[in-house]
Amino acid sequence: MWDEACALMERAARMQRRFFQPAAGSSPSPGWEPPIDVFETDRTLEIIAALPGVEPKDLKIEVDGNEVVIRGLRQLPPITRNTAIHRLEIPHGRFERRIRLSIPAFAIAQFELERGCLMLRLAKHP
């Protein structure tokens, strides 16, 4: 049982490393996708996206048909200038996350960046 648990943990770690692989070079295409949580109530859809270190000015939220698109840029922190980087695991560069929704009509009701997370509320239309 211990071997199975260790194997599962290693597999999860590999998937996380692949998921958060930073963008190569300065390509304008997205280099990573932020992880999200989605919750639904009778009237709203709540989306939480993990966006550590993303400034509001570098964030764009759009509705594209039946998808919500979260895109932006996470800059390297200023401390990285003139320093030796020993490890860089938090993704940086351009990101984009498309969330396909099953509800036919919705509108962005509210959003805010709070403690490194985007809190997005979508209002359902009857």
MMTF fields as JSON, N, C-alpha, C and O atoms, coordinates in Angstrom:
{
  "mmtfVersion": "1.0.0",
  "mmtfProducer": "UNKNOWN",
  "numBonds": 503,
  "numAtoms": 504,
  "numGroups": 126,
  "numChains": 1,
  "numModels": 1,
  "chainsPerModel": [1],
  "groupsPerChain": [126],
  "chainIdList": ["A"],
  "bondAtomList": [4, 2, 8, 6, 12, 10, 16, 14, 20, 18, 24, 22, 28, 26, 32, 30, 36, 34, 40, 38, 44, 42, 48, 46, 52, 50, 56, 54, 60, 58, 64, 62, 68, 66, 72, 70, 76, 74, 80, 78, 84, 82, 88, 86, 92, 90, 96, 94, 100, 98, 104, 102, 108, 106, 112, 110, 116, 114, 120, 118, 124, 122, 128, 126, 132, 130, 136, 134, 140, 138, 144, 142, 148, 146, 152, 150, 156, 154, 160, 158, 164, 162, 168, 166, 172, 170, 176, 174, 180, 178, 184, 182, 188, 186, 192, 190, 196, 194, 200, 198, 204, 202, 208, 206, 212, 210, 216, 214, 220, 218, 224, 222, 228, 226, 232, 230, 236, 234, 240, 238, 244, 242, 248, 246, 252, 250, 256, 254, 260, 258, 264, 262, 268, 266, 272, 270, 276, 274, 280, 278, 284, 282, 288, 286, 292, 290, 296, 294, 300, 298, 304, 302, 308, 306, 312, 310, 316, 314, 320, 318, 324, 322, 328, 326, 332, 330, 336, 334, 340, 338, 344, 342, 348, 346, 352, 350, 356, 354, 360, 358, 364, 362, 368, 366, 372, 370, 376, 374, 380, 378, 384, 382, 388, 386, 392, 390, 396, 394, 400, 398, 404, 402, 408, 406, 412, 410, 416, 414, 420, 418, 424, 422, 428, 426, 432, 430, 436, 434, 440, 438, 444, 442, 448, 446, 452, 450, 456, 454, 460, 458, 464, 462, 468, 466, 472, 470, 476, 474, 480, 478, 484, 482, 488, 486, 492, 490, 496, 494, 500, 498],
  "bondOrderList": [1, 1, 1, 1, 1, 1, 1, 1, 1, 1, 1, 1, 1, 1, 1, 1, 1, 1, 1, 1, 1, 1, 1, 1, 1, 1, 1, 1, 1, 1, 1, 1, 1, 1, 1, 1, 1, 1, 1, 1, 1, 1, 1, 1, 1, 1, 1, 1, 1, 1, 1, 1, 1, 1, 1, 1, 1, 1, 1, 1, 1, 1, 1, 1, 1, 1, 1, 1, 1, 1, 1, 1, 1, 1, 1, 1, 1, 1, 1, 1, 1, 1, 1, 1, 1, 1, 1, 1, 1, 1, 1, 1, 1, 1, 1, 1, 1, 1, 1, 1, 1, 1, 1, 1, 1, 1, 1, 1, 1, 1, 1, 1, 1, 1, 1, 1, 1, 1, 1, 1, 1, 1, 1, 1, 1],
  "groupList": [{"groupName": "MET", "atomNameList": ["N", "CA", "C", "O"], "elementList": ["N", "C", "C", "O"], "formalChargeList": [0, 0, 0, 0], "bondAtomList": [1, 0, 2, 1, 3, 2], "bondOrderList": [1, 1, 2], "singleLetterCode": "M", "chemCompType": "L-PEPTIDE LINKING"}, {"groupName": "TRP", "atomNameList": ["N", "CA", "C", "O"], "elementList": ["N", "C", "C", "O"], "formalChargeList": [0, 0, 0, 0], "bondAtomList": [1, 0, 2, 1, 3, 2], "bondOrderList": [1, 1, 2], "singleLetterCode": "W", "chemCompType": "L-PEPTIDE LINKING"}, {"groupName": "ASP", "atomNameList": ["N", "CA", "C", "O"], "elementList": ["N", "C", "C", "O"], "formalChargeList": [0, 0, 0, 0], "bondAtomList": [1, 0, 2, 1, 3, 2], "bondOrderList": [1, 1, 2], "singleLetterCode": "D", "chemCompType": "L-PEPTIDE LINKING"}, {"groupName": "GLU", "atomNameList": ["N", "CA", "C", "O"], "elementList": ["N", "C", "C", "O"], "formalChargeList": [0, 0, 0, 0], "bondAtomList": [1, 0, 2, 1, 3, 2], "bondOrderList": [1, 1, 2], "singleLetterCode": "E", "chemCompType": "L-PEPTIDE LINKING"}, {"groupName": "ALA", "atomNameList": ["N", "CA", "C", "O"], "elementList": ["N", "C", "C", "O"], "formalChargeList": [0, 0, 0, 0], "bondAtomList": [1, 0, 2, 1, 3, 2], "bondOrderList": [1, 1, 2], "singleLetterCode": "A", "chemCompType": "L-PEPTIDE LINKING"}, {"groupName": "CYS", "atomNameList": ["N", "CA", "C", "O"], "elementList": ["N", "C", "C", "O"], "formalChargeList": [0, 0, 0, 0], "bondAtomList": [1, 0, 2, 1, 3, 2], "bondOrderList": [1, 1, 2], "singleLetterCode": "C", "chemCompType": "L-PEPTIDE LINKING"}, {"groupName": "LEU", "atomNameList": ["N", "CA", "C", "O"], "elementList": ["N", "C", "C", "O"], "formalChargeList": [0, 0, 0, 0], "bondAtomList": [1, 0, 2, 1, 3, 2], "bondOrderList": [1, 1, 2], "singleLetterCode": "L", "chemCompType": "L-PEPTIDE LINKING"}, {"groupName": "ARG", "atomNameList": ["N", "CA", "C", "O"], "elementList": ["N", "C", "C", "O"], "formalChargeList": [0, 0, 0, 0], "bondAtomList": [1, 0, 2, 1, 3, 2], "bondOrderList": [1, 1, 2], "singleLetterCode": "R", "chemCompType": "L-PEPTIDE LINKING"}, {"groupName": "GLN", "atomNameList": ["N", "CA", "C", "O"], "elementList": ["N", "C", "C", "O"], "formalChargeList": [0, 0, 0, 0], "bondAtomList": [1, 0, 2, 1, 3, 2], "bondOrderList": [1, 1, 2], "singleLetterCode": "Q", "chemCompType": "L-PEPTIDE LINKING"}, {"groupName": "PHE", "atomNameList": ["N", "CA", "C", "O"], "elementList": ["N", "C", "C", "O"], "formalChargeList": [0, 0, 0, 0], "bondAtomList": [1, 0, 2, 1, 3, 2], "bondOrderList": [1, 1, 2], "singleLetterCode": "F", "chemCompType": "L-PEPTIDE LINKING"}, {"groupName": "PRO", "atomNameList": ["N", "CA", "C", "O"], "elementList": ["N", "C", "C", "O"], "formalChargeList": [0, 0, 0, 0], "bondAtomList": [1, 0, 2, 1, 3, 2], "bondOrderList": [1, 1, 2], "singleLetterCode": "P", "chemCompType": "L-PEPTIDE LINKING"}, {"groupName": "GLY", "atomNameList": ["N", "CA", "C", "O"], "elementList": ["N", "C", "C", "O"], "formalChargeList": [0, 0, 0, 0], "bondAtomList": [1, 0, 2, 1, 3, 2], "bondOrderList": [1, 1, 2], "singleLetterCode": "G", "chemCompType": "PEPTIDE LINKING"}, {"groupName": "SER", "atomNameList": ["N", "CA", "C", "O"], "elementList": ["N", "C", "C", "O"], "formalChargeList": [0, 0, 0, 0], "bondAtomList": [1, 0, 2, 1, 3, 2], "bondOrderList": [1, 1, 2], "singleLetterCode": "S", "chemCompType": "L-PEPTIDE LINKING"}, {"groupName": "ILE", "atomNameList": ["N", "CA", "C", "O"], "elementList": ["N", "C", "C", "O"], "formalChargeList": [0, 0, 0, 0], "bondAtomList": [1, 0, 2, 1, 3, 2], "bondOrderList": [1, 1, 2], "singleLetterCode": "I", "chemCompType": "L-PEPTIDE LINKING"}, {"groupName": "VAL", "atomNameList": ["N", "CA", "C", "O"], "elementList": ["N", "C", "C", "O"], "formalChargeList": [0, 0, 0, 0], "bondAtomList": [1, 0, 2, 1, 3, 2], "bondOrderList": [1, 1, 2], "singleLetterCode": "V", "chemCompType": "L-PEPTIDE LINKING"}, {"groupName": "THR", "atomNameList": ["N", "CA", "C", "O"], "elementList": ["N", "C", "C", "O"], "formalChargeList": [0, 0, 0, 0], "bondAtomList": [1, 0, 2, 1, 3, 2], "bondOrderList": [1, 1, 2], "singleLetterCode": "T", "chemCompType": "L-PEPTIDE LINKING"}, {"groupName": "LYS", "atomNameList": ["N", "CA", "C", "O"], "elementList": ["N", "C", "C", "O"], "formalChargeList": [0, 0, 0, 0], "bondAtomList": [1, 0, 2, 1, 3, 2], "bondOrderList": [1, 1, 2], "singleLetterCode": "K", "chemCompType": "L-PEPTIDE LINKING"}, {"groupName": "ASN", "atomNameList": ["N", "CA", "C", "O"], "elementList": ["N", "C", "C", "O"], "formalChargeList": [0, 0, 0, 0], "bondAtomList": [1, 0, 2, 1, 3, 2], "bondOrderList": [1, 1, 2], "singleLetterCode": "N", "chemCompType": "L-PEPTIDE LINKING"}, {"groupName": "HIS", "atomNameList": ["N", "CA", "C", "O"], "elementList": ["N", "C", "C", "O"], "formalChargeList": [0, 0, 0, 0], "bondAtomList": [1, 0, 2, 1, 3, 2], "bondOrderList": [1, 1, 2], "singleLetterCode": "H", "chemCompType": "L-PEPTIDE LINKING"}],
  "groupTypeList": [0, 1, 2, 3, 4, 5, 4, 6, 0, 3, 7, 4, 4, 7, 0, 8, 7, 7, 9, 9, 8, 10, 4, 4, 11, 12, 12, 10, 12, 10, 11, 1, 3, 10, 10, 13, 2, 14, 9, 3, 15, 2, 7, 15, 6, 3, 13, 13, 4, 4, 6, 10, 11, 14, 3, 10, 16, 2, 6, 16, 13, 3, 14, 2, 11, 17, 3, 14, 14, 13, 7, 11, 6, 7, 8, 6, 10, 10, 13, 15, 7, 17, 15, 4, 13, 18, 7, 6, 3, 13, 10, 18, 11, 7, 9, 3, 7, 7, 13, 7, 6, 12, 13, 10, 4, 9, 4, 13, 4, 8, 9, 3, 6, 3, 7, 11, 5, 6, 0, 6, 7, 6, 4, 16, 18, 10],
  "groupIdList": [1, 2, 3, 4, 5, 6, 7, 8, 9, 10, 11, 12, 13, 14, 15, 16, 17, 18, 19, 20, 21, 22, 23, 24, 25, 26, 27, 28, 29, 30, 31, 32, 33, 34, 35, 36, 37, 38, 39, 40, 41, 42, 43, 44, 45, 46, 47, 48, 49, 50, 51, 52, 53, 54, 55, 56, 57, 58, 59, 60, 61, 62, 63, 64, 65, 66, 67, 68, 69, 70, 71, 72, 73, 74, 75, 76, 77, 78, 79, 80, 81, 82, 83, 84, 85, 86, 87, 88, 89, 90, 91, 92, 93, 94, 95, 96, 97, 98, 99, 100, 101, 102, 103, 104, 105, 106, 107, 108, 109, 110, 111, 112, 113, 114, 115, 116, 117, 118, 119, 120, 121, 122, 123, 124, 125, 126],
  "secStructList": [7, 2, 2, 2, 2, 2, 2, 2, 2, 2, 2, 2, 2, 2, 2, 2, 2, 2, 2, 6, 7, 7, 7, 7, 6, 6, 7, 1, 1, 7, 7, 5, 7, 7, 7, 3, 3, 3, 3, 3, 7, 1, 1, 3, 3, 3, 3, 3, 3, 3, 7, 6, 6, 7, 7, 4, 4, 4, 3, 3, 3, 3, 3, 3, 6, 6, 3, 3, 3, 3, 3, 3, 3, 3, 7, 7, 7, 4, 4, 4, 6, 6, 1, 7, 7, 1, 7, 7, 7, 1, 7, 7, 3, 3, 3, 3, 3, 3, 3, 3, 7, 1, 1, 1, 7, 3, 3, 3, 3, 3, 3, 3, 3, 3, 6, 6, 3, 3, 3, 3, 3, 3, 3, 3, 7, 7],
  "xCoordList": [0.821, 0.0, 0.876, 0.563, 1.962, 2.864, 3.466, 3.585, 3.85, 4.414, 3.414, 3.784, 2.145, 1.117, 0.931, 0.779, 0.943, 0.788, 1.965, 1.769, 3.171, 4.359, 4.311, 4.667, 3.876, 3.766, 2.734, 2.96, 1.604, 0.586, 1.096, 0.824, 1.837, 2.386, 3.401, 3.422, 4.225, 5.208, 4.507, 4.913, 3.461, 2.7, 2.059, 2.088, 1.486, 0.88, 1.929, 1.658, 3.113, 4.188, 4.625, 4.875, 4.719, 5.083, 4.032, 4.365, 2.756, 1.68, 1.709, 1.5, 1.964, 2.025, 3.188, 3.032, 4.353, 5.498, 5.188, 5.548, 4.526, 4.184, 3.14, 3.214, 2.166, 1.096, 1.643, 1.214, 2.577, 3.112, 4.424, 5.179, 4.704, 5.944, 5.952, 5.035, 6.963, 7.008, 7.12, 7.567, 6.703, 6.792, 8.249, 9.084, 8.542, 9.899, 10.052, 9.21, 11.112, 11.377, 10.357, 9.703, 10.238, 9.303, 8.167, 7.737, 7.693, 6.623, 5.346, 5.019, 4.611, 3.362, 2.227, 1.192, 2.403, 1.35, 1.396, 2.455, 0.241, 0.199, 1.144, 1.281, 1.79, 2.725, 2.212, 2.787, 1.139, 0.61, -0.871, -1.365, -1.552, -2.96, -3.116, -2.649, -3.762, -3.954, -4.98, -5.956, -4.768, -5.78, -7.007, -6.911, -8.165, -9.423, -10.293, -10.132, -11.209, -12.314, -13.584, -13.615, -14.643, -15.917, -17.034, -17.135, -17.877, -19.001, -20.254, -20.202, -21.382, -22.633, -23.723, -23.89, -24.468, -25.665, -26.846, -26.677, -28.029, -29.203, -29.049, -29.525, -28.38, -28.307, -26.935, -26.818, -25.886, -24.54, -23.625, -23.897, -22.545, -21.42, -20.234, -19.967, -19.531, -18.387, -17.132, -17.044, -16.168, -14.911, -13.783, -13.72, -12.895, -11.698, -10.504, -10.367, -9.643, -8.437, -7.217, -7.147, -6.252, -5.015, -4.084, -3.609, -3.83, -2.992, -1.978, -2.039, -1.051, -0.093, 0.774, 1.37, 0.837, 1.713, 1.226, 1.973, -0.002, -0.528, -1.138, -1.953, -0.739, -1.257, -2.57, -2.72, -3.525, -4.793, -4.621, -5.392, -3.614, -3.393, -2.958, -3.074, -2.458, -1.981, -3.006, -2.657, -4.263, -5.304, -6.442, -6.853, -6.953, -8.086, -9.082, -8.701, -10.358, -11.423, -12.422, -12.877, -12.763, -13.673, -14.698, -14.49, -15.814, -16.799, -16.683, -16.759, -16.499, -16.374, -17.367, -17.049, -18.565, -19.608, -20.027, -20.482, -19.872, -20.223, -18.973, -18.973, -17.924, -16.681, -16.327, -16.579, -15.744, -15.103, -13.611, -13.073, -12.949, -11.519, -10.802, -11.088, -9.867, -9.026, -7.628, -7.058, -7.068, -5.719, -4.947, -5.516, -3.646, -2.83, -1.369, -0.906, -0.651, 0.798, 1.231, 0.827, 2.049, 2.677, 4.135, 4.895, 4.515, 5.891, 6.774, 6.304, 8.025, 8.98, 9.101, 9.087, 9.219, 9.34, 10.64, 11.624, 10.644, 11.834, 13.086, 14.201, 12.915, 14.077, 14.936, 16.108, 14.37, 15.132, 16.167, 17.031, 16.094, 17.097, 18.429, 18.486, 19.47, 20.826, 20.986, 21.737, 20.277, 20.417, 20.642, 20.353, 21.155, 21.271, 19.998, 19.663, 19.296, 18.064, 18.429, 18.989, 18.112, 18.407, 17.234, 17.424, 16.031, 14.841, 13.732, 13.558, 12.985, 11.888, 10.726, 10.636, 9.838, 8.737, 7.388, 6.501, 7.214, 5.949, 5.95, 6.892, 4.903, 4.914, 4.888, 4.323, 5.502, 5.502, 5.309, 5.349, 5.105, 4.876, 3.383, 2.562, 3.062, 1.666, 0.879, 1.383, -0.374, -1.249, -2.617, -2.994, -3.343, -4.721, -5.46, -4.932, -6.683, -7.539, -8.915, -9.533, -9.398, -10.733, -11.608, -11.257, -12.757, -13.67, -14.985, -15.721, -15.271, -16.516, -17.638, -17.507, -18.735, -19.846, -21.051, -21.302, -21.786, -22.973, -24.207, -25.233, -24.12, -25.279, -25.311, -24.267, -26.484, -26.571, -26.337, -25.805, -26.717, -26.583, -26.07, -26.575, -25.061, -24.474, -23.776, -23.527, -23.469, -22.733, -21.787, -22.061, -20.688, -19.752, -20.394, -20.635, -20.665, -21.322, -20.316, -20.534, -19.205, -18.24, -16.938, -16.94, -15.821, -14.537, -13.572, -13.659, -12.649, -11.601, -10.428, -10.594, -9.254, -8.067, -7.914, -7.834, -7.874, -7.8, -6.847, -7.067, -5.806, -4.838, -4.3, -4.172, -3.986, -3.401, -4.398, -4.004, -5.697, -6.732, -7.689, -8.04, -8.103, -9.169, -10.483, -10.705, -11.354, -12.688, -13.65, -13.837, -14.257, -15.097, -16.51, -16.711, -17.487, -18.891, -19.602, -19.565, -20.247, -21.042, -22.52, -22.917, -23.317, -24.759, -25.408, -25.136, -26.267, -27.017, -28.202, -28.815, -28.518, -29.715, -30.769, -30.467, -32.005, -33.067, -33.384, -34.253],
  "yCoordList": [-1.184, 0.0, 1.263, 2.236, 1.245, 2.39, 2.668, 3.827, 1.61, 1.788, 2.444, 3.3, 2.044, 2.642, 4.117, 4.936, 4.453, 5.85, 6.688, 7.8, 6.164, 6.88, 7.053, 8.111, 6.027, 6.098, 7.154, 7.909, 7.207, 8.211, 9.619, 10.54, 9.782, 11.1, 11.538, 12.705, 10.628, 10.952, 11.312, 12.245, 10.572, 10.86, 12.245, 13.005, 12.578, 13.897, 14.998, 16.042, 14.779, 15.769, 15.972, 17.103, 14.889, 15.001, 15.788, 16.631, 15.507, 16.217, 17.703, 18.546, 18.025, 19.423, 20.138, 21.267, 19.49, 20.107, 20.363, 21.411, 19.418, 19.58, 20.679, 21.47, 20.729, 21.719, 23.128, 24.041, 23.314, 24.634, 24.923, 25.796, 24.214, 24.446, 25.872, 26.252, 26.667, 28.048, 28.128, 27.192, 29.267, 29.495, 29.586, 30.13, 29.048, 29.097, 30.374, 30.68, 31.11, 32.323, 33.416, 33.427, 34.323, 35.437, 35.351, 36.369, 34.167, 33.936, 34.646, 34.647, 35.257, 35.921, 34.94, 35.348, 33.668, 32.692, 32.312, 32.371, 31.919, 31.562, 30.406, 29.46, 30.504, 29.48, 28.588, 27.531, 28.998, 28.179, 28.508, 29.545, 27.6, 27.762, 27.774, 26.852, 28.793, 28.794, 27.743, 27.517, 27.1, 26.164, 26.924, 28.061, 26.272, 26.927, 26.005, 24.785, 26.614, 25.93, 26.583, 27.794, 25.781, 26.311, 25.819, 24.627, 26.758, 26.448, 27.045, 28.107, 26.353, 26.831, 26.926, 26.032, 28.045, 28.212, 28.346, 28.221, 28.596, 28.773, 29.954, 29.908, 31.013, 32.249, 32.609, 33.446, 31.973, 32.379, 31.192, 30.062, 31.492, 30.575, 31.317, 32.464, 30.673, 31.285, 30.569, 29.342, 31.338, 30.778, 31.397, 32.616, 30.557, 31.013, 30.522, 29.325, 31.449, 31.099, 31.509, 32.632, 30.596, 30.887, 31.691, 31.192, 32.939, 33.843, 34.547, 35.765, 33.796, 34.417, 35.461, 35.199, 36.636, 37.681, 38.399, 39.197, 38.15, 38.831, 40.162, 40.218, 41.217, 42.555, 42.754, 42.241, 43.491, 43.732, 44.314, 43.989, 45.173, 45.781, 44.757, 45.009, 43.605, 42.566, 41.455, 40.385, 41.687, 40.668, 41.116, 42.276, 40.193, 40.48, 39.329, 38.16, 39.669, 38.671, 38.981, 40.117, 37.966, 38.154, 37.038, 35.956, 37.324, 36.303, 36.068, 37.007, 34.803, 34.428, 33.301, 32.128, 33.657, 32.657, 32.072, 32.791, 30.748, 30.112, 29.827, 28.917, 30.591, 30.444, 31.745, 32.841, 31.59, 32.707, 32.533, 31.438, 33.612, 33.568, 34.465, 35.657, 33.865, 34.599, 34.579, 33.507, 35.746, 35.796, 36.951, 37.902, 36.84, 37.907, 37.558, 36.71, 38.233, 38.093, 38.138, 39.023, 37.182, 37.222, 37.571, 36.804, 38.754, 39.226, 38.536, 38.144, 38.394, 37.953, 39.061, 40.238, 38.713, 39.761, 40.55, 40.018, 41.817, 42.664, 42.08, 42.368, 41.267, 40.696, 39.829, 39.592, 39.355, 38.476, 39.227, 38.606, 40.556, 41.332, 41.281, 41.48, 41.018, 40.985, 39.963, 40.191, 38.835, 37.767, 36.449, 36.318, 35.489, 34.129, 33.386, 33.324, 32.828, 32.097, 30.63, 29.993, 30.1, 28.715, 27.79, 26.612, 28.327, 27.524, 28.465, 29.543, 28.05, 28.862, 27.921, 27.371, 27.735, 26.782, 27.45, 26.847, 28.68, 29.375, 29.871, 30.543, 29.547, 29.91, 31.42, 32.163, 31.852, 33.261, 33.36, 32.356, 34.55, 34.764, 34.848, 35.028, 34.715, 34.817, 33.573, 32.451, 33.798, 32.681, 32.907, 34.031, 31.815, 31.879, 30.655, 29.543, 30.868, 29.758, 29.991, 31.028, 29.024, 29.063, 28.097, 26.932, 28.594, 27.767, 27.691, 28.674, 26.522, 26.31, 26.088, 25.29, 26.801, 26.745, 26.076, 26.226, 25.34, 24.649, 25.535, 25.204, 26.653, 27.554, 28.393, 28.868, 28.578, 29.247, 30.758, 31.322, 31.423, 32.877, 33.295, 32.852, 34.153, 34.626, 35.95, 36.327, 36.639, 37.901, 37.976, 37.418, 38.659, 38.873, 39.867, 41.02, 39.421, 40.255, 40.967, 42.113, 40.286, 40.868, 40.089, 38.884, 40.793, 40.106, 40.953, 42.181, 40.272, 40.952, 39.998, 38.779, 40.581, 39.818, 39.92, 41.015, 38.761, 38.745, 37.63, 36.464, 37.981, 37.017, 36.072, 34.871, 36.612, 35.8, 34.988, 34.158, 35.22, 34.489, 35.465, 36.497, 35.124, 35.861, 35.266, 34.062, 36.104, 35.688, 36.266, 37.48, 35.381, 35.799, 35.27, 34.074, 36.171, 35.78, 36.056, 37.17, 35.019, 35.131, 35.013, 34.101, 35.93, 35.889, 35.096, 35.33, 34.159, 33.395, 34.239, 34.954, 34.153, 34.789, 33.731, 32.653, 34.017, 33.017, 32.756, 31.941],
  "zCoordList": [0.0, 0.0, 0.0, -0.686, 0.764, 0.82, -0.549, -0.949, -1.277, -2.616, -3.557, -4.36, -3.462, -4.306, -3.992, -4.898, -2.718, -2.308, -2.814, -3.303, -2.701, -3.189, -4.7, -5.218, -5.402, -6.862, -7.27, -8.215, -6.56, -6.863, -6.598, -7.368, -5.507, -5.186, -6.245, -6.636, -6.701, -7.742, -9.047, -9.739, -9.379, -10.604, -10.508, -11.476, -9.36, -9.162, -9.287, -9.879, -8.741, -8.827, -10.277, -10.693, -11.05, -12.468, -13.242, -14.076, -12.958, -13.645, -13.302, -14.174, -12.045, -11.633, -12.319, -12.784, -12.384, -13.049, -14.521, -15.057, -15.175, -16.582, -16.752, -17.692, -15.84, -15.899, -15.739, -16.445, -14.828, -14.534, -15.253, -14.825, -16.323, -17.048, -17.593, -18.321, -17.258, -17.717, -19.232, -19.895, -19.757, -21.193, -21.613, -20.891, -22.787, -23.317, -24.134, -24.979, -23.887, -24.648, -24.365, -23.322, -25.306, -25.123, -26.136, -26.678, -26.387, -27.336, -26.897, -25.71, -27.852, -27.484, -27.176, -26.649, -27.492, -27.205, -25.725, -25.1, -25.162, -23.736, -23.416, -24.192, -22.258, -21.852, -20.735, -20.474, -20.072, -18.975, -18.771, -19.213, -18.096, -17.767, -16.254, -15.586, -15.698, -14.251, -13.836, -14.551, -12.692, -12.194, -11.712, -11.252, -11.827, -11.453, -10.607, -10.618, -9.883, -9.207, -9.736, -9.954, -9.945, -10.444, -9.538, -9.248, -9.091, -8.218, -8.844, -9.464, -8.679, -9.271, -8.215, -7.385, -8.265, -7.445, -8.403, -9.616, -7.872, -8.729, -9.685, -10.819, -9.221, -10.0, -10.542, -11.436, -9.997, -10.394, -10.634, -10.226, -11.303, -11.443, -10.836, -11.196, -9.926, -9.259, -9.755, -9.696, -10.241, -10.724, -9.918, -9.759, -9.414, -8.71, -9.515, -9.77, -9.912, -10.667, -9.852, -9.353, -9.718, -8.984, -9.887, -10.907, -9.499, -10.289, -9.389, -9.226, -8.807, -7.879, -8.569, -9.615, -7.977, -8.488, -9.728, -10.296, -10.176, -11.361, -10.935, -10.014, -11.605, -11.33, -12.087, -13.196, -11.506, -12.197, -13.601, -14.504, -13.791, -15.105, -16.152, -17.351, -15.705, -16.618, -16.822, -17.322, -16.446, -16.488, -17.394, -17.356, -18.21, -19.084, -18.991, -19.053, -18.84, -18.759, -19.866, -19.998, -20.664, -21.782, -21.823, -21.273, -22.489, -22.813, -24.308, -25.101, -24.691, -26.099, -26.367, -26.168, -26.816, -27.015, -25.683, -24.794, -25.546, -24.27, -23.434, -22.605, -23.649, -22.875, -22.164, -22.664, -20.998, -20.314, -20.556, -20.396, -20.941, -21.229, -20.227, -20.116, -19.504, -18.558, -19.148, -19.348, -19.428, -19.995, -19.395, -18.859, -19.501, -18.968, -18.969, -19.732, -18.092, -18.022, -16.564, -15.81, -16.184, -14.859, -15.076, -15.668, -14.583, -14.714, -13.679, -12.611, -13.997, -12.983, -11.944, -12.303, -10.674, -9.648, -9.826, -10.339, -9.401, -9.555, -8.903, -9.338, -7.87, -7.175, -8.101, -7.808, -9.211, -10.112, -10.933, -11.554, -10.947, -11.686, -10.94, -9.726, -11.672, -11.12, -9.997, -9.048, -10.106, -9.126, -9.85, -11.04, -9.121, -9.645, -9.246, -8.063, -10.212, -9.926, -9.72, -10.613, -8.551, -8.238, -8.537, -8.841, -8.451, -8.724, -9.16, -8.592, -10.171, -10.687, -10.985, -12.083, -10.014, -10.15, -10.376, -10.979, -9.906, -10.113, -11.557, -11.978, -12.322, -13.744, -13.949, -13.145, -15.027, -15.399, -16.903, -17.614, -17.367, -18.795, -19.086, -18.186, -20.348, -20.783, -20.39, -20.454, -19.981, -19.637, -20.261, -20.592, -20.412, -20.885, -20.394, -20.415, -19.953, -19.533, -20.121, -19.879, -20.896, -21.482, -20.711, -20.528, -20.259, -19.473, -20.234, -20.325, -20.775, -21.511, -20.504, -19.575, -20.701, -19.77, -20.412, -21.608, -19.601, -20.105, -20.052, -20.647, -19.348, -19.294, -20.572, -21.02, -21.16, -22.459, -22.407, -23.364, -21.324, -21.256, -19.884, -18.853, -19.892, -18.641, -18.891, -20.036, -17.833, -17.909, -16.721, -15.658, -16.908, -15.806, -14.839, -15.196, -13.633, -12.637, -11.74, -11.348, -11.41, -10.473, -10.575, -10.822, -10.381, -10.277, -9.468, -9.45, -8.799, -8.054, -7.856, -7.8, -7.754, -7.397, -5.896, -5.34, -5.24, -3.788, -3.356, -3.682, -2.632, -2.095, -3.164, -2.925, -4.344, -5.401, -6.206, -7.025, -5.98, -6.722, -7.378, -6.805, -8.586, -9.24, -8.777, -8.907, -8.238, -7.818, -8.851, -8.931, -9.638, -10.754, -10.551, -10.341, -10.615, -10.468, -11.788, -12.31, -12.315, -13.54, -13.173, -12.448, -13.673, -13.438, -14.563, -15.741, -14.189, -15.179, -15.653, -14.861, -16.939, -17.479, -17.697, -18.21, -17.317, -17.505, -18.964, -19.271]
}
